[in-house]
Each structure stands twice: as structure tokens, then as C-alpha cells.
């Protein structure tokens, strides 16, 4: 059983041609190769950098490429 009461909200996102890095308000940093996300991998640099935080930082959305990621999912919380 997992406790889902913690707060893991993103405050910033950095993305390049290889890595997606998400900065969390509690100080943690998540780095994931963009190869795990085909839409991000195939996107142009402009599309990759056109992200916005959603749900008060609970997720990241790339409207132009129809990609949404949740912080919980990136942390592997089930």
C-alpha cells in the first residue's frame, strides 16, 4: 500500500534532444531520457520547449504534440 498524500509538484522543466529534467518543489530532480517518450523524441526543439505545467504542477503538457505527463507517473507511484 502506498501513501499518496505527499506533494510532488513540478516547478520547472528543462528539455533538450536527449533528456527531460523536471524540478520538484520539494527539491527532487527527475531526469529521464526522452527516448521513453516517442512524441517528445520526434518533436522539434520548438515543440519540446512549448510545455506548460498543469494541475498546479502535477503534470506537464505539450499541447502542440498532444503529450501529457504526470509527476506521479514519472516517479513511478502506483
Biopython code that builds the backbone (N, CA, C, O; Angstrom):
import numpy as np
from Bio.PDB.StructureBuilder import StructureBuilder

atoms = [
    (1, "UNK", "N", (0.844, -1.180, 0.000)),
    (1, "UNK", "CA", (0.000, 0.000, 0.000)),
    (1, "UNK", "C", (0.888, 1.241, 0.000)),
    (1, "UNK", "O", (1.862, 1.322, 0.748)),
    (2, "UNK", "N", (0.540, 2.195, -0.842)),
    (2, "UNK", "CA", (1.314, 3.420, -0.953)),
    (2, "UNK", "C", (0.530, 4.578, -0.362)),
    (2, "UNK", "O", (-0.698, 4.613, -0.432)),
    (3, "UNK", "N", (1.252, 5.523, 0.220)),
    (3, "UNK", "CA", (0.647, 6.736, 0.749)),
    (3, "UNK", "C", (0.706, 7.798, -0.338)),
    (3, "UNK", "O", (1.792, 8.250, -0.705)),
    (4, "UNK", "N", (-0.445, 8.200, -0.855)),
    (4, "UNK", "CA", (-0.497, 9.177, -1.931)),
    (4, "UNK", "C", (-0.694, 10.595, -1.412)),
    (4, "UNK", "O", (-1.062, 11.480, -2.185)),
    (5, "UNK", "N", (-0.461, 10.835, -0.129)),
    (5, "UNK", "CA", (-0.728, 12.144, 0.437)),
    (5, "UNK", "C", (0.440, 13.109, 0.266)),
    (5, "UNK", "O", (0.312, 14.285, 0.606)),
    (6, "UNK", "N", (1.581, 12.642, -0.252)),
    (6, "UNK", "CA", (2.713, 13.535, -0.419)),
    (6, "UNK", "C", (2.457, 14.486, -1.576)),
    (6, "UNK", "O", (1.619, 14.232, -2.441)),
    (7, "UNK", "N", (3.193, 15.577, -1.572)),
    (7, "UNK", "CA", (3.066, 16.550, -2.639)),
    (7, "UNK", "C", (4.327, 16.503, -3.488)),
    (7, "UNK", "O", (5.422, 16.760, -2.988)),
    (8, "UNK", "N", (4.183, 16.186, -4.735)),
    (8, "UNK", "CA", (5.319, 16.136, -5.651)),
    (8, "UNK", "C", (4.970, 16.943, -6.887)),
    (8, "UNK", "O", (4.683, 16.380, -7.944)),
    (9, "UNK", "N", (4.994, 18.246, -6.756)),
    (9, "UNK", "CA", (4.611, 19.100, -7.865)),
    (9, "UNK", "C", (5.835, 19.688, -8.549)),
    (9, "UNK", "O", (6.815, 20.051, -7.898)),
    (10, "UNK", "N", (5.763, 19.777, -9.868)),
    (10, "UNK", "CA", (6.847, 20.344, -10.661)),
    (10, "UNK", "C", (6.839, 21.862, -10.550)),
    (10, "UNK", "O", (5.786, 22.492, -10.452)),
    (11, "UNK", "N", (8.036, 22.430, -10.569)),
    (11, "UNK", "CA", (8.174, 23.886, -10.591)),
    (11, "UNK", "C", (8.842, 24.367, -11.871)),
    (11, "UNK", "O", (8.679, 25.523, -12.263)),
    (12, "UNK", "N", (9.599, 23.477, -12.529)),
    (12, "UNK", "CA", (10.289, 23.857, -13.758)),
    (12, "UNK", "C", (10.602, 22.610, -14.576)),
    (12, "UNK", "O", (10.659, 21.500, -14.047)),
    (13, "UNK", "N", (10.801, 22.811, -15.862)),
    (13, "UNK", "CA", (11.113, 21.723, -16.785)),
    (13, "UNK", "C", (12.230, 22.197, -17.711)),
    (13, "UNK", "O", (12.204, 23.320, -18.214)),
    (14, "UNK", "N", (13.200, 21.331, -17.922)),
    (14, "UNK", "CA", (14.253, 21.577, -18.916)),
    (14, "UNK", "C", (14.253, 20.374, -19.846)),
    (14, "UNK", "O", (14.163, 19.231, -19.399)),
    (15, "UNK", "N", (14.353, 20.638, -21.130)),
    (15, "UNK", "CA", (14.333, 19.538, -22.091)),
    (15, "UNK", "C", (15.278, 19.864, -23.237)),
    (15, "UNK", "O", (15.324, 20.993, -23.727)),
    (16, "UNK", "N", (16.030, 18.850, -23.653)),
    (16, "UNK", "CA", (16.896, 19.003, -24.817)),
    (16, "UNK", "C", (16.705, 17.785, -25.713)),
    (16, "UNK", "O", (15.725, 17.056, -25.560)),
    (17, "UNK", "N", (17.610, 17.557, -26.629)),
    (17, "UNK", "CA", (17.437, 16.469, -27.596)),
    (17, "UNK", "C", (17.626, 15.087, -26.982)),
    (17, "UNK", "O", (17.369, 14.080, -27.643)),
    (18, "UNK", "N", (18.072, 15.022, -25.723)),
    (18, "UNK", "CA", (18.311, 13.730, -25.086)),
    (18, "UNK", "C", (17.578, 13.515, -23.770)),
    (18, "UNK", "O", (17.142, 12.399, -23.487)),
    (19, "UNK", "N", (17.432, 14.562, -22.961)),
    (19, "UNK", "CA", (16.915, 14.385, -21.600)),
    (19, "UNK", "C", (15.758, 15.325, -21.281)),
    (19, "UNK", "O", (15.715, 16.471, -21.729)),
    (20, "UNK", "N", (14.822, 14.800, -20.491)),
    (20, "UNK", "CA", (13.748, 15.574, -19.879)),
    (20, "UNK", "C", (14.086, 15.669, -18.396)),
    (20, "UNK", "O", (14.238, 14.648, -17.726)),
    (21, "UNK", "N", (14.205, 16.885, -17.884)),
    (21, "UNK", "CA", (14.534, 17.094, -16.477)),
    (21, "UNK", "C", (13.435, 17.925, -15.842)),
    (21, "UNK", "O", (13.090, 19.002, -16.328)),
    (22, "UNK", "N", (12.886, 17.403, -14.739)),
    (22, "UNK", "CA", (11.787, 18.065, -14.042)),
    (22, "UNK", "C", (12.234, 18.379, -12.628)),
    (22, "UNK", "O", (12.732, 17.511, -11.911)),
    (23, "UNK", "N", (12.050, 19.629, -12.236)),
    (23, "UNK", "CA", (12.418, 20.098, -10.905)),
    (23, "UNK", "C", (11.163, 20.143, -10.048)),
    (23, "UNK", "O", (10.162, 20.745, -10.437)),
    (24, "UNK", "N", (11.213, 19.508, -8.882)),
    (24, "UNK", "CA", (10.060, 19.434, -7.990)),
    (24, "UNK", "C", (10.195, 20.426, -6.848)),
    (24, "UNK", "O", (11.299, 20.807, -6.460)),
    (25, "UNK", "N", (9.041, 20.838, -6.313)),
    (25, "UNK", "CA", (9.045, 21.839, -5.256)),
    (25, "UNK", "C", (9.692, 21.346, -3.969)),
    (25, "UNK", "O", (10.086, 22.158, -3.132)),
    (26, "UNK", "N", (9.809, 20.028, -3.793)),
    (26, "UNK", "CA", (10.445, 19.508, -2.578)),
    (26, "UNK", "C", (11.954, 19.332, -2.742)),
    (26, "UNK", "O", (12.616, 18.790, -1.857)),
    (27, "UNK", "N", (12.502, 19.791, -3.881)),
    (27, "UNK", "CA", (13.938, 19.739, -4.094)),
    (27, "UNK", "C", (14.417, 18.582, -4.950)),
    (27, "UNK", "O", (15.565, 18.575, -5.395)),
    (28, "UNK", "N", (13.549, 17.601, -5.188)),
    (28, "UNK", "CA", (13.959, 16.479, -6.031)),
    (28, "UNK", "C", (14.034, 16.908, -7.492)),
    (28, "UNK", "O", (13.361, 17.844, -7.924)),
    (29, "UNK", "N", (14.869, 16.198, -8.233)),
    (29, "UNK", "CA", (15.021, 16.413, -9.668)),
    (29, "UNK", "C", (14.868, 15.054, -10.348)),
    (29, "UNK", "O", (15.525, 14.082, -9.976)),
    (30, "UNK", "N", (13.994, 15.002, -11.347)),
    (30, "UNK", "CA", (13.774, 13.780, -12.121)),
    (30, "UNK", "C", (14.395, 14.000, -13.498)),
    (30, "UNK", "O", (14.096, 14.995, -14.159)),
    (31, "UNK", "N", (15.245, 13.093, -13.930)),
    (31, "UNK", "CA", (15.800, 13.147, -15.288)),
    (31, "UNK", "C", (15.501, 11.831, -15.986)),
    (31, "UNK", "O", (15.797, 10.755, -15.468)),
    (32, "UNK", "N", (14.911, 11.935, -17.171)),
    (32, "UNK", "CA", (14.513, 10.756, -17.935)),
    (32, "UNK", "C", (14.919, 10.973, -19.393)),
    (32, "UNK", "O", (14.683, 12.050, -19.941)),
    (33, "UNK", "N", (15.524, 9.970, -20.027)),
    (33, "UNK", "CA", (15.815, 10.111, -21.462)),
    (33, "UNK", "C", (14.518, 10.312, -22.250)),
    (33, "UNK", "O", (13.527, 9.626, -22.001)),
    (34, "UNK", "N", (14.524, 11.254, -23.201)),
    (34, "UNK", "CA", (13.290, 11.483, -23.961)),
    (34, "UNK", "C", (12.974, 10.311, -24.883)),
    (34, "UNK", "O", (11.883, 10.254, -25.450)),
    (35, "UNK", "N", (13.901, 9.383, -25.042)),
    (35, "UNK", "CA", (13.623, 8.181, -25.837)),
    (35, "UNK", "C", (12.442, 7.393, -25.270)),
    (35, "UNK", "O", (11.815, 6.621, -25.996)),
    (36, "UNK", "N", (12.129, 7.577, -23.978)),
    (36, "UNK", "CA", (10.970, 6.917, -23.365)),
    (36, "UNK", "C", (9.649, 7.529, -23.831)),
    (36, "UNK", "O", (8.585, 6.951, -23.608)),
    (37, "UNK", "N", (9.713, 8.682, -24.470)),
    (37, "UNK", "CA", (8.512, 9.408, -24.882)),
    (37, "UNK", "C", (8.615, 9.711, -26.379)),
    (37, "UNK", "O", (9.134, 10.760, -26.760)),
    (38, "UNK", "N", (8.126, 8.805, -27.231)),
    (38, "UNK", "CA", (8.285, 8.962, -28.683)),
    (38, "UNK", "C", (7.828, 10.312, -29.231)),
    (38, "UNK", "O", (8.460, 10.847, -30.142)),
    (39, "UNK", "N", (6.758, 10.864, -28.700)),
    (39, "UNK", "CA", (6.290, 12.161, -29.212)),
    (39, "UNK", "C", (7.307, 13.258, -28.932)),
    (39, "UNK", "O", (7.539, 14.123, -29.776)),
    (40, "UNK", "N", (7.915, 13.225, -27.748)),
    (40, "UNK", "CA", (8.948, 14.216, -27.436)),
    (40, "UNK", "C", (10.195, 13.980, -28.282)),
    (40, "UNK", "O", (10.827, 14.932, -28.741)),
    (41, "UNK", "N", (10.542, 12.733, -28.484)),
    (41, "UNK", "CA", (11.725, 12.392, -29.270)),
    (41, "UNK", "C", (11.588, 12.882, -30.709)),
    (41, "UNK", "O", (12.555, 13.369, -31.295)),
    (42, "UNK", "N", (10.399, 12.756, -31.275)),
    (42, "UNK", "CA", (10.167, 13.134, -32.671)),
    (42, "UNK", "C", (9.832, 14.615, -32.843)),
    (42, "UNK", "O", (9.791, 15.109, -33.970)),
    (43, "UNK", "N", (9.596, 15.316, -31.759)),
    (43, "UNK", "CA", (9.211, 16.726, -31.821)),
    (43, "UNK", "C", (10.404, 17.608, -32.190)),
    (43, "UNK", "O", (11.561, 17.241, -31.986)),
    (44, "UNK", "N", (10.090, 18.768, -32.731)),
    (44, "UNK", "CA", (11.135, 19.757, -32.995)),
    (44, "UNK", "C", (11.562, 20.382, -31.661)),
    (44, "UNK", "O", (10.829, 20.287, -30.677)),
    (45, "UNK", "N", (12.737, 21.018, -31.619)),
    (45, "UNK", "CA", (13.138, 21.708, -30.380)),
    (45, "UNK", "C", (12.097, 22.733, -29.928)),
    (45, "UNK", "O", (11.846, 22.878, -28.732)),
    (46, "UNK", "N", (11.495, 23.438, -30.879)),
    (46, "UNK", "CA", (10.472, 24.428, -30.527)),
    (46, "UNK", "C", (9.264, 23.757, -29.878)),
    (46, "UNK", "O", (8.726, 24.260, -28.892)),
    (47, "UNK", "N", (8.838, 22.617, -30.435)),
    (47, "UNK", "CA", (7.705, 21.890, -29.854)),
    (47, "UNK", "C", (8.055, 21.358, -28.467)),
    (47, "UNK", "O", (7.232, 21.435, -27.555)),
    (48, "UNK", "N", (9.251, 20.825, -28.295)),
    (48, "UNK", "CA", (9.668, 20.311, -26.980)),
    (48, "UNK", "C", (9.657, 21.405, -25.926)),
    (48, "UNK", "O", (9.289, 21.171, -24.775)),
    (49, "UNK", "N", (10.063, 22.601, -26.331)),
    (49, "UNK", "CA", (10.153, 23.699, -25.368)),
    (49, "UNK", "C", (8.841, 24.439, -25.180)),
    (49, "UNK", "O", (8.779, 25.399, -24.411)),
    (50, "UNK", "N", (7.798, 24.013, -25.864)),
    (50, "UNK", "CA", (6.484, 24.633, -25.729)),
    (50, "UNK", "C", (5.630, 23.831, -24.744)),
    (50, "UNK", "O", (4.580, 23.302, -25.109)),
    (51, "UNK", "N", (6.085, 23.746, -23.503)),
    (51, "UNK", "CA", (5.393, 22.990, -22.462)),
    (51, "UNK", "C", (4.736, 23.962, -21.483)),
    (51, "UNK", "O", (5.057, 25.150, -21.444)),
    (52, "UNK", "N", (3.815, 23.425, -20.701)),
    (52, "UNK", "CA", (3.239, 24.203, -19.594)),
    (52, "UNK", "C", (2.910, 23.250, -18.462)),
    (52, "UNK", "O", (2.583, 22.085, -18.685)),
    (53, "UNK", "N", (3.002, 23.762, -17.245)),
    (53, "UNK", "CA", (2.625, 22.975, -16.074)),
    (53, "UNK", "C", (1.111, 22.969, -15.970)),
    (53, "UNK", "O", (0.461, 23.985, -16.219)),
    (54, "UNK", "N", (0.551, 21.830, -15.603)),
    (54, "UNK", "CA", (-0.892, 21.713, -15.426)),
    (54, "UNK", "C", (-1.185, 21.162, -14.032)),
    (54, "UNK", "O", (-0.335, 20.520, -13.416)),
    (55, "UNK", "N", (-2.388, 21.420, -13.546)),
    (55, "UNK", "CA", (-2.788, 20.910, -12.236)),
    (55, "UNK", "C", (-1.880, 21.372, -11.112)),
    (55, "UNK", "O", (-1.514, 20.586, -10.237)),
    (56, "UNK", "N", (-1.517, 22.647, -11.135)),
    (56, "UNK", "CA", (-0.626, 23.215, -10.105)),
    (56, "UNK", "C", (0.709, 22.482, -10.017)),
    (56, "UNK", "O", (1.294, 22.369, -8.940)),
    (57, "UNK", "N", (1.182, 21.986, -11.154)),
    (57, "UNK", "CA", (2.471, 21.310, -11.195)),
    (57, "UNK", "C", (2.395, 19.807, -11.075)),
    (57, "UNK", "O", (3.428, 19.146, -10.972)),
    (58, "UNK", "N", (1.186, 19.245, -11.086)),
    (58, "UNK", "CA", (1.051, 17.788, -11.012)),
    (58, "UNK", "C", (1.370, 17.120, -12.338)),
    (58, "UNK", "O", (1.558, 15.905, -12.399)),
    (59, "UNK", "N", (1.432, 17.917, -13.403)),
    (59, "UNK", "CA", (1.730, 17.362, -14.710)),
    (59, "UNK", "C", (2.330, 18.397, -15.632)),
    (59, "UNK", "O", (2.362, 19.589, -15.328)),
    (60, "UNK", "N", (2.809, 17.911, -16.772)),
    (60, "UNK", "CA", (3.378, 18.758, -17.806)),
    (60, "UNK", "C", (2.642, 18.443, -19.098)),
    (60, "UNK", "O", (2.393, 17.278, -19.408)),
    (61, "UNK", "N", (2.293, 19.480, -19.849)),
    (61, "UNK", "CA", (1.550, 19.306, -21.092)),
    (61, "UNK", "C", (2.294, 19.963, -22.248)),
    (61, "UNK", "O", (2.809, 21.076, -22.134)),
    (62, "UNK", "N", (2.335, 19.239, -23.365)),
    (62, "UNK", "CA", (2.840, 19.754, -24.634)),
    (62, "UNK", "C", (1.659, 19.716, -25.598)),
    (62, "UNK", "O", (1.437, 18.711, -26.272)),
    (63, "UNK", "N", (0.910, 20.797, -25.663)),
    (63, "UNK", "CA", (-0.316, 20.835, -26.461)),
    (63, "UNK", "C", (-0.048, 20.578, -27.943)),
    (63, "UNK", "O", (-0.821, 19.879, -28.598)),
    (64, "UNK", "N", (1.038, 21.136, -28.477)),
    (64, "UNK", "CA", (1.327, 21.024, -29.912)),
    (64, "UNK", "C", (1.549, 19.591, -30.372)),
    (64, "UNK", "O", (1.299, 19.269, -31.534)),
    (65, "UNK", "N", (2.020, 18.720, -29.469)),
    (65, "UNK", "CA", (2.288, 17.326, -29.857)),
    (65, "UNK", "C", (1.382, 16.343, -29.117)),
    (65, "UNK", "O", (1.591, 15.132, -29.181)),
    (66, "UNK", "N", (0.370, 16.871, -28.412)),
    (66, "UNK", "CA", (-0.619, 16.049, -27.710)),
    (66, "UNK", "C", (0.038, 15.081, -26.717)),
    (66, "UNK", "O", (-0.264, 13.888, -26.701)),
    (67, "UNK", "N", (0.940, 15.622, -25.892)),
    (67, "UNK", "CA", (1.629, 14.810, -24.880)),
    (67, "UNK", "C", (1.395, 15.417, -23.506)),
    (67, "UNK", "O", (1.577, 16.619, -23.309)),
    (68, "UNK", "N", (0.993, 14.582, -22.562)),
    (68, "UNK", "CA", (0.821, 14.985, -21.169)),
    (68, "UNK", "C", (1.499, 13.946, -20.291)),
    (68, "UNK", "O", (1.307, 12.745, -20.484)),
    (69, "UNK", "N", (2.294, 14.403, -19.325)),
    (69, "UNK", "CA", (2.964, 13.510, -18.383)),
    (69, "UNK", "C", (2.625, 13.934, -16.970)),
    (69, "UNK", "O", (2.554, 15.127, -16.675)),
    (70, "UNK", "N", (2.416, 12.961, -16.093)),
    (70, "UNK", "CA", (2.162, 13.276, -14.687)),
    (70, "UNK", "C", (3.439, 13.077, -13.883)),
    (70, "UNK", "O", (4.238, 12.188, -14.176)),
    (71, "UNK", "N", (3.620, 13.909, -12.873)),
    (71, "UNK", "CA", (4.777, 13.771, -11.991)),
    (71, "UNK", "C", (4.714, 12.422, -11.286)),
    (71, "UNK", "O", (5.732, 11.738, -11.175)),
    (72, "UNK", "N", (3.538, 12.030, -10.809)),
    (72, "UNK", "CA", (3.401, 10.725, -10.143)),
    (72, "UNK", "C", (3.850, 9.594, -11.055)),
    (72, "UNK", "O", (4.555, 8.683, -10.621)),
    (73, "UNK", "N", (3.442, 9.650, -12.319)),
    (73, "UNK", "CA", (3.838, 8.616, -13.265)),
    (73, "UNK", "C", (5.342, 8.575, -13.469)),
    (73, "UNK", "O", (5.934, 7.500, -13.559)),
    (74, "UNK", "N", (5.959, 9.747, -13.541)),
    (74, "UNK", "CA", (7.407, 9.806, -13.715)),
    (74, "UNK", "C", (8.152, 9.307, -12.487)),
    (74, "UNK", "O", (9.257, 8.776, -12.596)),
    (75, "UNK", "N", (7.548, 9.477, -11.329)),
    (75, "UNK", "CA", (8.155, 8.983, -10.086)),
    (75, "UNK", "C", (7.894, 7.498, -9.875)),
    (75, "UNK", "O", (8.504, 6.876, -9.005)),
    (76, "UNK", "N", (6.990, 6.927, -10.666)),
    (76, "UNK", "CA", (6.681, 5.506, -10.526)),
    (76, "UNK", "C", (5.744, 5.201, -9.378)),
    (76, "UNK", "O", (5.762, 4.094, -8.839)),
    (77, "UNK", "N", (4.922, 6.173, -8.993)),
    (77, "UNK", "CA", (3.954, 5.964, -7.914)),
    (77, "UNK", "C", (2.729, 5.281, -8.497)),
    (77, "UNK", "O", (2.166, 5.738, -9.491)),
    (78, "UNK", "N", (2.314, 4.169, -7.864)),
    (78, "UNK", "CA", (1.140, 3.430, -8.348)),
    (78, "UNK", "C", (0.103, 3.333, -7.259)),
    (78, "UNK", "O", (-0.960, 2.748, -7.468)),
]
sb = StructureBuilder()
sb.init_structure("model")
sb.init_model(0)
sb.init_chain("A")
sb.init_seg("    ")
for serial, (resi, resn, name, xyz) in enumerate(atoms, 1):
    if name == "N":
        sb.init_residue(resn, " ", resi, " ")
    sb.init_atom(name, np.array(xyz, "f"), 0.0, 1.0, " ", f" {name:<3s}", serial, name[0])
structure = sb.get_structure()
